[in-house]
Amino acid sequence: MKKLFYKISIYLSRRLGLWFFRVFSWFIATGYFFLFLARVRDSLQFYRALFPGRSFGYHLYCVWKQFHNFTGVYVHRFIPWAAEEAKFTREGWEHLDEAVAKKTGAIVVMSHIGNW
């Protein structure tokens, strides 16, 4: 199901632009905010502990922003796939294959694009 969602989103974003994915993800985050009240409650408790002197409205605003800022993570994951061709490079792959074959272990260093 998730794979189909991404395929449709990629197709529509290529046709309509990345704004489509941003707007669509805003509606999804809003739905989560209103439909998953236990998650909202947990986040409210966190922000009450983090900002004890602030009002309930401020805590609720922080939860709202948390839910909507999370969509940025998905947008950043999605951007390379929205282009016609996503390019990836791998260097030293043979060293990893060798470590697996010898069962010696390895340290993998990699970079990422986008925010966490």
Secondary structure, 3 states (H helix, E strand, C coil): CHHHHHHHHHHHHHHHCHHHHHHHHHHHHHHHHHHCHHHHHHHHHHHHHHCCCCCHHHHHHHHHHHHHHHHHHHHHHHHHHHCCCCCCCCCCHHHHHHHHHHCCCCCCCCCCCCCC
